[in-house]
Amino acid sequence: MAISATFIFSLAELDERFHALNDEIAERARRIPGFLGEEAWHDEATGLHSEVYYWQSRDALAQLAAFDTHLVAKREASRWIPSYRVVIAEVIAAYGHPTLGLAHIPEGAPAPVPETSR
């Protein structure tokens, strides 16, 4: 089983504080045992961004949510993110190349879900 956490958001003007918090959270998240990889997308037409993080378990994802830096960023988020949606889901299947589009895959980590044939 794998868990995905998808963050879909619009952005206001970003400053150094945003980048510092965002970079620290991302770097720390990638070191959590059970982190499987991430992907990011931007839709030019709508201006929306999406970041998807994959985890081996909900417990691994919960570690990210408990970071002191993550809690600070949540308190200050309205400065940079006027609108957002978070979707937590269980990944039950993937088709095609199992890691296509993923970044920051830890060495030796399994694909978020085994490739499933049709």
Backbone as a printed PyTorch tensor [residue, N CA C, xyz], in Angstrom:
tensor([[[  0.8390,  -1.1760,   0.0000],
         [  0.0000,   0.0000,   0.0000],
         [  0.8860,   1.2420,   0.0000]],

        [[  0.4310,   2.2810,  -0.6520],
         [  1.0900,   3.5820,  -0.6330],
         [  0.0230,   4.6430,  -0.4000]],

        [[  0.4660,   5.7470,   0.1470],
         [ -0.4060,   6.8770,   0.4180],
         [  0.1020,   8.0550,  -0.4030]],

        [[ -0.8120,   8.8060,  -0.9930],
         [ -0.4090,  10.0450,  -1.6660],
         [ -1.0220,  11.2240,  -0.9140]],

        [[ -0.2690,  12.2930,  -0.8730],
         [ -0.7550,  13.5570,  -0.3210],
         [ -0.6010,  14.5860,  -1.4230]],

        [[ -1.7160,  15.0640,  -1.9490],
         [ -1.7140,  16.0080,  -3.0570],
         [ -2.1000,  17.3820,  -2.5440]],

        [[ -1.2560,  18.3610,  -2.8220],
         [ -1.5020,  19.7440,  -2.4360],
         [ -1.7530,  20.5330,  -3.7090]],

        [[ -2.9620,  21.0750,  -3.8500],
         [ -3.3400,  21.8610,  -5.0260],
         [ -3.5650,  23.2830,  -4.5240]],

        [[ -2.9010,  24.2640,  -5.1480],
         [ -2.9810,  25.6040,  -4.5840],
         [ -2.7250,  26.6770,  -5.6340]],

        [[ -3.2200,  27.8680,  -5.3240],
         [ -2.8720,  29.0630,  -6.0870],
         [ -1.8400,  29.8130,  -5.2560]],

        [[ -1.0850,  30.6710,  -5.8960],
         [ -0.0150,  31.3840,  -5.1940],
         [ -0.1700,  32.8910,  -5.3110]],

        [[  0.1470,  33.5650,  -4.2290],
         [  0.3170,  35.0160,  -4.2420],
         [  1.8120,  35.2600,  -4.4460]],

        [[  2.2760,  36.4530,  -4.1740],
         [  3.6980,  36.7420,  -4.3280],
         [  4.5050,  35.9990,  -3.2690]],

        [[  5.5710,  35.3530,  -3.7130],
         [  6.4220,  34.5820,  -2.8120],
         [  7.6190,  35.4110,  -2.3820]],

        [[  8.0360,  35.2190,  -1.1410],
         [  9.1820,  35.9520,  -0.6370],
         [ 10.2210,  34.9740,  -0.0880]],

        [[ 11.3040,  35.5200,   0.4450],
         [ 12.3790,  34.6730,   0.9740],
         [ 11.8870,  33.7680,   2.0950]],

        [[ 10.9910,  34.2590,   2.9210],
         [ 10.4550,  33.4570,   4.0290],
         [  9.7490,  32.2160,   3.4910]],

        [[  8.9330,  32.3890,   2.4660],
         [  8.2450,  31.2370,   1.8680],
         [  9.2570,  30.2120,   1.3780]],

        [[ 10.2290,  30.6690,   0.6010],
         [ 11.2050,  29.7450,   0.0210],
         [ 12.0150,  29.0320,   1.0970]],

        [[ 12.3760,  29.7270,   2.1540],
         [ 13.1380,  29.1000,   3.2390],
         [ 12.3210,  28.0070,   3.9190]],

        [[ 11.0660,  28.3100,   4.2460],
         [ 10.2060,  27.3120,   4.8840],
         [  9.9430,  26.1390,   3.9480]],

        [[  9.5900,  26.4500,   2.7100],
         [  9.2800,  25.4100,   1.7290],
         [ 10.4740,  24.4830,   1.4990]],

        [[ 11.6590,  25.0630,   1.3480],
         [ 12.8610,  24.2560,   1.1040],
         [ 13.1870,  23.3700,   2.3020]],

        [[ 13.0550,  23.9160,   3.5120],
         [ 13.3480,  23.1160,   4.7000],
         [ 12.3590,  21.9650,   4.8560]],

        [[ 11.0860,  22.2500,   4.6550],
         [ 10.0730,  21.1980,   4.7750],
         [ 10.3270,  20.1010,   3.7430]],

        [[ 10.5980,  20.4850,   2.5050],
         [ 10.8360,  19.4970,   1.4490],
         [ 12.0620,  18.6480,   1.7530]],

        [[ 13.1330,  19.2870,   2.1780],
         [ 14.3630,  18.5540,   2.4760],
         [ 14.1490,  17.5750,   3.6350]],

        [[ 13.4820,  18.0230,   4.6770],
         [ 13.2260,  17.1470,   5.8260],
         [ 12.2580,  16.0170,   5.4530]],

        [[ 11.2560,  16.3190,   4.6390],
         [ 10.2870,  15.2960,   4.2220],
         [ 10.9830,  14.1700,   3.4630]],

        [[ 11.9240,  14.5270,   2.6220],
         [ 12.6250,  13.5280,   1.8070],
         [ 13.4740,  12.5830,   2.6460]],

        [[ 13.7680,  12.9500,   3.9010],
         [ 14.5650,  12.0930,   4.7750],
         [ 13.7090,  11.2110,   5.6910]],

        [[ 12.3960,  11.3750,   5.6440],
         [ 11.5220,  10.5570,   6.4830],
         [ 11.5310,   9.1250,   5.9480]],

        [[ 11.7920,   8.1390,   6.8250],
         [ 11.6690,   6.7480,   6.3680],
         [ 10.2310,   6.5180,   5.8890]],

        [[ 10.1000,   5.9860,   4.6970],
         [  8.7750,   5.7860,   4.1160],
         [  8.4260,   6.8080,   3.0480]],

        [[  9.2760,   7.8180,   2.8440],
         [  9.0840,   8.7540,   1.7350],
         [  9.4420,   8.0240,   0.4500]],

        [[  8.5590,   8.0940,  -0.5520],
         [  8.7720,   7.3430,  -1.7880],
         [  9.0790,   8.2030,  -3.0030]],

        [[  8.7870,   9.4870,  -2.9510],
         [  9.0300,  10.3540,  -4.0990],
         [  7.9690,  11.4330,  -4.1800]],

        [[  8.1520,  12.3210,  -5.1430],
         [  7.2200,  13.4400,  -5.2860],
         [  7.1480,  13.8630,  -6.7460]],

        [[  6.0910,  14.5700,  -7.0630],
         [  5.9590,  15.1590,  -8.3840],
         [  5.2630,  16.5080,  -8.2340]],

        [[  5.5040,  17.3880,  -9.1680],
         [  4.9020,  18.7160,  -9.1220],
         [  4.4210,  19.0930, -10.5150]],

        [[  3.3050,  19.8040, -10.5400],
         [  2.7060,  20.2220, -11.8010],
         [  2.2330,  21.6620, -11.6880]],

        [[  2.2420,  22.3560, -12.8090],
         [  1.7410,  23.7230, -12.8710],
         [  0.8540,  23.8350, -14.1040]],

        [[ -0.3210,  24.4110, -13.9370],
         [ -1.2450,  24.6180, -15.0410],
         [ -1.2090,  26.1020, -15.4100]],

        [[ -0.5760,  26.4130, -16.5240],
         [ -0.4380,  27.8040, -16.9620],
         [ -1.7890,  28.4830, -17.1630]],

        [[ -2.7690,  27.7290, -17.6330],
         [ -4.0750,  28.3180, -17.9270],
         [ -4.7940,  28.7860, -16.6640]],

        [[ -4.6940,  28.0250, -15.5860],
         [ -5.4010,  28.3820, -14.3540],
         [ -4.4890,  29.0190, -13.3080]],

        [[ -3.1870,  28.8360, -13.4670],
         [ -2.2460,  29.3250, -12.4660],
         [ -2.1330,  28.4280, -11.2470]],

        [[ -2.8210,  27.2890, -11.2740],
         [ -2.7760,  26.3790, -10.1290],
         [ -1.5290,  25.5110, -10.1530]],

        [[ -1.0630,  25.1740,  -8.9740],
         [  0.0780,  24.2810,  -8.7890],
         [ -0.4080,  23.0420,  -8.0640]],

        [[  0.2810,  21.9490,  -8.2910],
         [ -0.0220,  20.7130,  -7.5790],
         [  1.2820,  20.0280,  -7.2340]],

        [[  1.3970,  19.5990,  -5.9980],
         [  2.5390,  18.8180,  -5.5610],
         [  1.9970,  17.5500,  -4.9280]],

        [[  2.5290,  16.4210,  -5.3680],
         [  2.0860,  15.1260,  -4.8720],
         [  3.2690,  14.4350,  -4.2070]],

        [[  3.0900,  14.0610,  -2.9610],
         [  4.1030,  13.3160,  -2.2200],
         [  3.5800,  11.9100,  -1.9930]],

        [[  4.4610,  10.9150,  -2.1520],
         [  4.0820,   9.5070,  -1.9700],
         [  4.7900,   8.9470,  -0.7400]],

        [[  4.0580,   8.1630,   0.0260],
         [  4.5310,   7.6220,   1.2990],
         [  4.1900,   6.1470,   1.4020]],

        [[  4.9980,   5.4030,   2.1380],
         [  4.7000,   3.9910,   2.3600],
         [  3.5400,   3.8130,   3.3270]],

        [[  3.2790,   4.8100,   4.1810],
         [  2.2250,   4.6560,   5.1910],
         [  1.7150,   6.0270,   5.6360]],

        [[  0.5690,   5.9970,   6.2920],
         [  0.0210,   7.2210,   6.8730],
         [  0.9180,   7.7210,   8.0040]],

        [[  1.5750,   6.7910,   8.6980],
         [  2.4840,   7.1860,   9.7800],
         [  3.6370,   8.0280,   9.2420]],

        [[  4.1730,   7.6430,   8.0900],
         [  5.2630,   8.4250,   7.4850],
         [  4.7610,   9.8200,   7.1220]],

        [[  3.5810,   9.9030,   6.5380],
         [  2.9850,  11.1970,   6.2000],
         [  2.7410,  12.0170,   7.4640]],

        [[  2.3050,  11.3890,   8.5320],
         [  2.0320,  12.1000,   9.7920],
         [  3.2910,  12.7660,  10.3430]],

        [[  4.4490,  12.1660,  10.0810],
         [  5.6950,  12.7800,  10.5350],
         [  5.9050,  14.1380,   9.8690]],

        [[  5.5730,  14.2380,   8.5980],
         [  5.6780,  15.5230,   7.8990],
         [  4.7520,  16.5450,   8.5430]],

        [[  3.5260,  16.1620,   8.7980],
         [  2.5420,  17.0850,   9.3680],
         [  2.9460,  17.5780,  10.7500]],

        [[  3.7620,  16.8060,  11.4600],
         [  4.1690,  17.1690,  12.8150],
         [  5.4270,  18.0370,  12.8710]],

        [[  6.0890,  18.2490,  11.7550],
         [  7.3030,  19.0800,  11.7530],
         [  6.9840,  20.4620,  12.3140]],

        [[  7.8770,  20.9770,  13.1520],
         [  7.7030,  22.3310,  13.6660],
         [  7.6550,  23.3360,  12.5150]],

        [[  8.4980,  23.1550,  11.5160],
         [  8.5330,  24.0620,  10.3710],
         [  7.2270,  24.0030,   9.5830]],

        [[  6.6500,  22.8280,   9.4590],
         [  5.3730,  22.6760,   8.7530],
         [  4.2660,  23.4110,   9.5000]],

        [[  4.2780,  23.3240,  10.8190],
         [  3.2600,  24.0040,  11.6160],
         [  3.3930,  25.5270,  11.4910]],

        [[  4.6180,  26.0280,  11.4570],
         [  4.8540,  27.4570,  11.2600],
         [  4.3360,  27.8610,   9.8730]],

        [[  4.6740,  27.0850,   8.8630],
         [  4.2370,  27.4010,   7.4980],
         [  2.7100,  27.4090,   7.3970]],

        [[  2.0530,  26.4840,   8.0710],
         [  0.5840,  26.4590,   8.0480],
         [  0.0080,  27.7330,   8.6620]],

        [[  0.6100,  28.2040,   9.7470],
         [  0.1170,  29.4270,  10.3940],
         [  0.2900,  30.6480,   9.4950]],

        [[  1.3300,  30.6520,   8.6770],
         [  1.6380,  31.8140,   7.8380],
         [  1.1940,  31.6450,   6.3830]],

        [[  0.5930,  30.5260,   6.0550],
         [  0.3000,  30.1720,   4.6590],
         [ -0.5520,  31.1900,   3.9120]],

        [[ -1.4720,  31.8380,   4.5790],
         [ -2.3640,  32.7580,   3.8620],
         [ -1.6090,  33.9260,   3.2160]],

        [[ -0.3790,  34.1860,   3.6450],
         [  0.4510,  35.2320,   3.0140],
         [  0.7930,  34.8740,   1.5800]],

        [[  0.9450,  33.5730,   1.3050],
         [  1.4440,  33.1260,  -0.0010],
         [  0.4450,  32.2560,  -0.7580]],

        [[ -0.4460,  31.6130,  -0.0310],
         [ -1.3590,  30.6520,  -0.6550],
         [ -2.7930,  31.0580,  -0.3200]],

        [[ -3.4240,  31.8370,  -1.2180],
         [ -4.7790,  32.3130,  -0.9270],
         [ -5.8460,  31.2210,  -0.9770]],

        [[ -5.5740,  30.1590,  -1.7090],
         [ -6.5670,  29.0940,  -1.8520],
         [ -5.8470,  27.7710,  -2.0620]],

        [[ -6.3340,  26.7140,  -1.3890],
         [ -5.6850,  25.4080,  -1.5300],
         [ -6.6760,  24.2790,  -1.2710]],

        [[ -6.2540,  23.0930,  -1.6550],
         [ -6.9880,  21.8530,  -1.3770],
         [ -5.9510,  20.7680,  -1.1570]],

        [[ -6.1730,  19.9270,  -0.1590],
         [ -5.2870,  18.8040,   0.1300],
         [ -6.1030,  17.5270,  -0.0100]],

        [[ -5.5500,  16.5650,  -0.7360],
         [ -6.2100,  15.2800,  -0.9240],
         [ -5.2530,  14.1870,  -0.4510]],

        [[ -5.6830,  13.4040,   0.5260],
         [ -4.9110,  12.2570,   1.0060],
         [ -5.6130,  11.0220,   0.4660]],

        [[ -4.8600,  10.1540,  -0.2140],
         [ -5.4890,   8.9970,  -0.8550],
         [ -4.6040,   7.7660,  -0.7450]],

        [[ -5.2440,   6.6150,  -0.8050],
         [ -4.5180,   5.3520,  -0.8820],
         [ -4.3170,   5.0350,  -2.3590]],

        [[ -3.0940,   4.7790,  -2.7460],
         [ -2.7870,   4.4520,  -4.1330],
         [ -2.9610,   2.9430,  -4.2910]],

        [[ -3.8770,   2.5470,  -5.1590],
         [ -4.1500,   1.1130,  -5.3020],
         [ -3.5730,   0.5130,  -6.5770]],

        [[ -3.2270,   1.3520,  -7.5560],
         [ -2.6520,   0.8270,  -8.7890],
         [ -1.9700,   1.9500,  -9.5530]],

        [[ -1.0070,   1.5740, -10.3530],
         [ -0.3560,   2.5010, -11.2850],
         [ -0.1160,   1.7280, -12.5750]],

        [[ -0.2310,   2.4120, -13.7050],
         [ -0.0410,   1.7710, -14.9950],
         [  1.1120,   2.4540, -15.7250]],

        [[  1.8120,   1.7110, -16.5430],
         [  2.9260,   2.2730, -17.2800],
         [  4.1820,   2.2810, -16.4270]],

        [[  5.0680,   3.2050, -16.7010],
         [  6.3300,   3.2910, -15.9720],
         [  6.0520,   3.7510, -14.5370]],

        [[  6.4240,   2.9760, -13.5220],
         [  6.0070,   3.2610, -12.1410],
         [  6.6240,   4.5020, -11.5060]],

        [[  7.6940,   5.0440, -12.0730],
         [  8.3060,   6.2280, -11.4630],
         [  8.3770,   7.4140, -12.4240]],

        [[  7.7240,   7.3360, -13.5660],
         [  7.7270,   8.4380, -14.5300],
         [  7.1970,   9.7060, -13.8730]],

        [[  7.9570,  10.7770, -13.9520],
         [  7.5360,  12.0580, -13.4030],
         [  7.9100,  12.2750, -11.9500]],

        [[  8.3860,  11.2410, -11.2690],
         [  8.7360,  11.3900,  -9.8580],
         [ 10.1270,  11.9970,  -9.7020]],

        [[ 10.2830,  12.7960,  -8.6840],
         [ 11.5750,  13.4030,  -8.3560],
         [ 11.9360,  13.0470,  -6.9240]],

        [[ 13.2060,  13.1430,  -6.6190],
         [ 13.7110,  12.9420,  -5.2560],
         [ 13.3520,  11.5740,  -4.6940]],

        [[ 13.4430,  10.5560,  -5.5180],
         [ 13.1660,   9.1950,  -5.0580],
         [ 14.3570,   8.7270,  -4.2270]],

        [[ 14.1300,   8.3440,  -2.9700],
         [ 15.2560,   7.8760,  -2.1530],
         [ 15.8890,   6.6290,  -2.7610]],

        [[ 17.1980,   6.5410,  -2.6870],
         [ 17.8980,   5.3840,  -3.2300],
         [ 17.3930,   4.1180,  -2.5540]],

        [[ 17.0540,   3.1280,  -3.3560],
         [ 16.5780,   1.8530,  -2.8370],
         [ 15.1070,   1.8320,  -2.4750]],

        [[ 14.4180,   2.9630,  -2.5990],
         [ 12.9920,   2.9890,  -2.2610],
         [ 12.1970,   2.2710,  -3.3400]],

        [[ 11.1520,   1.5620,  -2.9420],
         [ 10.3030,   0.9400,  -3.9630],
         [  9.4770,   2.0030,  -4.6740]],

        [[  8.9690,   1.6670,  -5.8280],
         [  8.0500,   2.5640,  -6.5220],
         [  6.8410,   2.7510,  -5.6100]],

        [[  6.1440,   3.8910,  -5.7040],
         [  5.0040,   4.1130,  -4.8250],
         [  3.9830,   2.9710,  -4.8260]],

        [[  3.7750,   2.3690,  -5.9550],
         [  2.9650,   1.1520,  -6.0340],
         [  3.5500,   0.3010,  -7.1420]],

        [[  3.4270,  -1.0070,  -7.0360],
         [  3.9500,  -1.8380,  -8.1140],
         [  3.2060,  -1.5450,  -9.4120]],

        [[  3.9360,  -1.6460, -10.5030],
         [  3.2860,  -1.4700, -11.8050],
         [  2.2560,  -2.5720, -11.9740]],

        [[  1.0840,  -2.1870, -12.4280],
         [ -0.0090,  -3.1400, -12.6090],
         [ -0.2660,  -3.2700, -14.1050]],

        [[ -0.2960,  -4.4810, -14.5840],
         [ -0.5760,  -4.6550, -16.0090],
         [ -2.0610,  -4.5840, -16.2630]],

        [[ -2.3980,  -4.2360, -17.4650],
         [ -3.8310,  -4.1250, -17.8310],
         [ -4.3600,  -5.4380, -18.2960]]])
